[in-house]
């Protein structure tokens, strides 16, 4: 997810805005969540969330719920949201 944080005027303010998103995503949806880009820009954040599931349908539901959760933060503008899949069916373990 690419986010714009128009009210952030320092890295400290930015981190205070994205911490509830990351922590809440981890806690509520049991996903791995991290800031993966734009760490040094005050008003931009690139976040990634990952889920492991036995079915694509369940993974889609979880990630859709995470996306709605991020949209619920009024101080954050979602600029882009992209989902990518890694399917290991048939892969040797």
DRENPA-3360 file (N, C-alpha, C; in nm, 2 decimals, always signed):
BEGIN
1 = XXXXXXXX = +0.08/-0.12/+0.00/+0.00/+0.00/+0.00/+0.09/+0.12/+0.00 ~ +0.05/+0.22/-0.08/+0.12/+0.35/-0.09/+0.03/+0.45/-0.02 ~ +0.08/+0.51/+0.08/+0.00/+0.61/+0.16/+0.06/+0.75/+0.15 ~ -0.03/+0.85/+0.16/+0.01/+0.99/+0.18/-0.04/+1.03/+0.31 ~ +0.05/+1.09/+0.39/+0.02/+1.14/+0.52/+0.03/+1.29/+0.53 ~ -0.07/+1.37/+0.48/-0.05/+1.51/+0.46/-0.03/+1.59/+0.59 ~ -0.07/+1.53/+0.71/-0.05/+1.60/+0.83/+0.08/+1.57/+0.90 ~ +0.16/+1.49/+0.85/+0.29/+1.45/+0.91/+0.40/+1.56/+0.87;
9 = XXXXXXXX = +0.46/+1.61/+0.97/+0.56/+1.72/+0.95/+0.70/+1.68/+1.00 ~ +0.71/+1.55/+1.04/+0.84/+1.50/+1.08/+0.83/+1.34/+1.07 ~ +0.95/+1.28/+1.07/+0.94/+1.13/+1.07/+0.88/+1.08/+1.19 ~ +0.90/+1.15/+1.31/+0.84/+1.10/+1.43/+0.68/+1.11/+1.42 ~ +0.63/+1.21/+1.36/+0.48/+1.22/+1.34/+0.44/+1.11/+1.25 ~ +0.51/+1.09/+1.14/+0.48/+0.99/+1.04/+0.47/+0.85/+1.11 ~ +0.57/+0.82/+1.19/+0.57/+0.69/+1.25/+0.46/+0.67/+1.35 ~ +0.42/+0.78/+1.42/+0.31/+0.78/+1.51/+0.18/+0.75/+1.44;
17 = XXXXXXXX = +0.17/+0.80/+1.31/+0.05/+0.77/+1.23/+0.04/+0.63/+1.18 ~ +0.16/+0.57/+1.14/+0.15/+0.44/+1.08/+0.16/+0.33/+1.18 ~ +0.21/+0.35/+1.30/+0.22/+0.25/+1.40/+0.09/+0.18/+1.43 ~ -0.02/+0.26/+1.45/-0.15/+0.20/+1.48/-0.20/+0.12/+1.36 ~ -0.17/+0.15/+1.24/-0.21/+0.08/+1.13/-0.14/-0.06/+1.13 ~ +0.00/-0.05/+1.14/+0.07/-0.18/+1.14/+0.04/-0.27/+1.26 ~ +0.04/-0.21/+1.38/+0.01/-0.29/+1.50/-0.14/-0.34/+1.49 ~ -0.23/-0.26/+1.45/-0.37/-0.30/+1.45/-0.39/-0.41/+1.34;
25 = XXXXXXXX = -0.32/-0.40/+1.23/-0.33/-0.51/+1.13/-0.28/-0.64/+1.18 ~ -0.16/-0.63/+1.25/-0.11/-0.76/+1.30/-0.20/-0.82/+1.40 ~ -0.25/-0.74/+1.49/-0.33/-0.79/+1.60/-0.47/-0.84/+1.56 ~ -0.54/-0.76/+1.47/-0.68/-0.79/+1.43/-0.68/-0.90/+1.33 ~ -0.59/-0.90/+1.24/-0.60/-0.99/+1.12/-0.49/-1.10/+1.11 ~ -0.40/-1.10/+1.21/-0.29/-1.20/+1.21/-0.21/-1.20/+1.08 ~ -0.17/-1.08/+1.04/-0.09/-1.07/+0.92/+0.05/-1.02/+0.96 ~ +0.15/-1.05/+0.87/+0.28/-0.98/+0.89/+0.26/-0.84/+0.83;
33 = XXXXXXXX = +0.31/-0.74/+0.89/+0.30/-0.60/+0.84/+0.42/-0.52/+0.87 ~ +0.47/-0.45/+0.77/+0.59/-0.37/+0.79/+0.59/-0.25/+0.69 ~ +0.66/-0.14/+0.73/+0.69/-0.03/+0.64/+0.81/-0.08/+0.56 ~ +0.79/-0.08/+0.42/+0.89/-0.14/+0.34/+0.95/-0.04/+0.24 ~ +0.91/+0.09/+0.24/+0.96/+0.19/+0.15/+0.93/+0.33/+0.20 ~ +1.00/+0.42/+0.14/+0.98/+0.57/+0.18/+1.00/+0.59/+0.33 ~ +1.09/+0.52/+0.39/+1.12/+0.54/+0.53/+1.17/+0.68/+0.57 ~ +1.23/+0.75/+0.48/+1.29/+0.88/+0.51/+1.21/+0.99/+0.46;
41 = XXXXXXXX = +1.09/+0.96/+0.40/+1.00/+1.07/+0.36/+0.89/+1.09/+0.46 ~ +0.87/+1.22/+0.50/+0.77/+1.25/+0.60/+0.63/+1.22/+0.57 ~ +0.59/+1.25/+0.45/+0.45/+1.24/+0.41/+0.41/+1.12/+0.32 ~ +0.50/+1.03/+0.31/+0.47/+0.91/+0.23/+0.51/+0.78/+0.30 ~ +0.44/+0.67/+0.28/+0.47/+0.55/+0.35/+0.43/+0.44/+0.25 ~ +0.52/+0.34/+0.24/+0.49/+0.21/+0.17/+0.48/+0.10/+0.27 ~ +0.36/+0.04/+0.28/+0.34/-0.07/+0.37/+0.31/-0.20/+0.30 ~ +0.35/-0.31/+0.36/+0.33/-0.44/+0.30/+0.27/-0.53/+0.41;
49 = XXXXXXXX = +0.17/-0.60/+0.37/+0.10/-0.70/+0.46/+0.11/-0.83/+0.39 ~ +0.13/-0.94/+0.47/+0.14/-1.07/+0.41/+0.06/-1.17/+0.50 ~ -0.01/-1.26/+0.43/-0.09/-1.36/+0.49/-0.06/-1.50/+0.43 ~ -0.05/-1.60/+0.51/-0.03/-1.74/+0.46/-0.16/-1.81/+0.48 ~ -0.22/-1.88/+0.38/-0.34/-1.94/+0.39/-0.35/-2.07/+0.31 ~ -0.43/-2.16/+0.34/-0.45/-2.28/+0.26/-0.54/-2.26/+0.14 ~ -0.61/-2.14/+0.14/-0.70/-2.12/+0.03/-0.68/-1.97/-0.02 ~ -0.69/-1.95/-0.15/-0.69/-1.82/-0.20/-0.80/-1.73/-0.15;
57 = XXXXXXXX = -0.92/-1.79/-0.14/-1.04/-1.72/-0.10/-1.02/-1.66/+0.04 ~ -0.97/-1.74/+0.13/-0.94/-1.69/+0.27/-0.84/-1.58/+0.27 ~ -0.73/-1.60/+0.19/-0.63/-1.49/+0.19/-0.69/-1.36/+0.13 ~ -0.77/-1.37/+0.03/-0.83/-1.25/-0.03/-0.92/-1.18/+0.07 ~ -1.00/-1.26/+0.15/-1.09/-1.20/+0.25/-1.01/-1.13/+0.36 ~ -0.90/-1.19/+0.40/-0.81/-1.13/+0.51/-0.75/-1.00/+0.45 ~ -0.70/-1.00/+0.33/-0.63/-0.88/+0.28/-0.73/-0.77/+0.25 ~ -0.85/-0.81/+0.21/-0.96/-0.71/+0.18/-1.00/-0.64/+0.31;
65 = XXXXXXXX = -1.00/-0.72/+0.42/-1.04/-0.66/+0.55/-0.93/-0.57/+0.60 ~ -0.80/-0.61/+0.57/-0.69/-0.52/+0.61/-0.70/-0.39/+0.53 ~ -0.73/-0.40/+0.40/-0.74/-0.28/+0.32/-0.85/-0.19/+0.37 ~ -0.97/-0.24/+0.41/-1.08/-0.16/+0.47/-1.03/-0.10/+0.60 ~ -0.96/-0.17/+0.68/-0.90/-0.12/+0.80/-0.81/+0.00/+0.78 ~ -0.72/-0.01/+0.68/-0.63/+0.11/+0.65/-0.72/+0.23/+0.60 ~ -0.82/+0.20/+0.52/-0.90/+0.31/+0.47/-0.98/+0.38/+0.58 ~ -0.99/+0.31/+0.70/-1.07/+0.37/+0.81/-0.99/+0.48/+0.88;
73 = XXXXXXXX = -0.87/+0.50/+0.85/-0.79/+0.60/+0.92/-0.80/+0.73/+0.84 ~ -0.87/+0.83/+0.90/-0.89/+0.96/+0.83/-0.77/+1.04/+0.80 ~ -0.66/+1.02/+0.88/-0.54/+1.10/+0.85/-0.45/+1.05/+0.74 ~ -0.50/+0.94/+0.68/-0.42/+0.87/+0.58/-0.49/+0.87/+0.45 ~ -0.42/+0.90/+0.34/-0.48/+0.89/+0.21/-0.41/+0.77/+0.14 ~ -0.49/+0.67/+0.10/-0.44/+0.56/+0.03/-0.43/+0.60/-0.12 ~ -0.30/+0.59/-0.17/-0.27/+0.63/-0.31/-0.28/+0.51/-0.40 ~ -0.24/+0.39/-0.35/-0.24/+0.27/-0.43/-0.24/+0.15/-0.34;
81 = XXXXXXXX = -0.31/+0.05/-0.38/-0.32/-0.08/-0.31/-0.31/-0.19/-0.41 ~ -0.21/-0.28/-0.39/-0.19/-0.38/-0.49/-0.17/-0.52/-0.41 ~ -0.23/-0.62/-0.47/-0.21/-0.75/-0.41/-0.13/-0.84/-0.51 ~ -0.04/-0.92/-0.45/+0.04/-1.01/-0.53/+0.03/-1.15/-0.46 ~ +0.03/-1.25/-0.54/+0.02/-1.39/-0.49/+0.14/-1.47/-0.52 ~ +0.17/-1.55/-0.43/+0.27/-1.66/-0.45/+0.20/-1.79/-0.42 ~ +0.19/-1.87/-0.52/+0.12/-1.99/-0.52/+0.22/-2.11/-0.52 ~ +0.23/-2.18/-0.41/+0.33/-2.29/-0.40/+0.27/-2.43/-0.43;
89 = XXXXX = +0.15/-2.43/-0.49/+0.09/-2.56/-0.52/+0.19/-2.64/-0.61 ~ +0.21/-2.76/-0.57/+0.30/-2.85/-0.66/+0.45/-2.83/-0.64 ~ +0.48/-2.73/-0.56/+0.63/-2.70/-0.53/+0.68/-2.80/-0.43 ~ +0.80/-2.84/-0.45/+0.87/-2.94/-0.36/+0.90/-2.86/-0.23 ~ +0.88/-2.93/-0.12/+0.91/-2.86/+0.01/+1.05/-2.89/+0.06;
% end
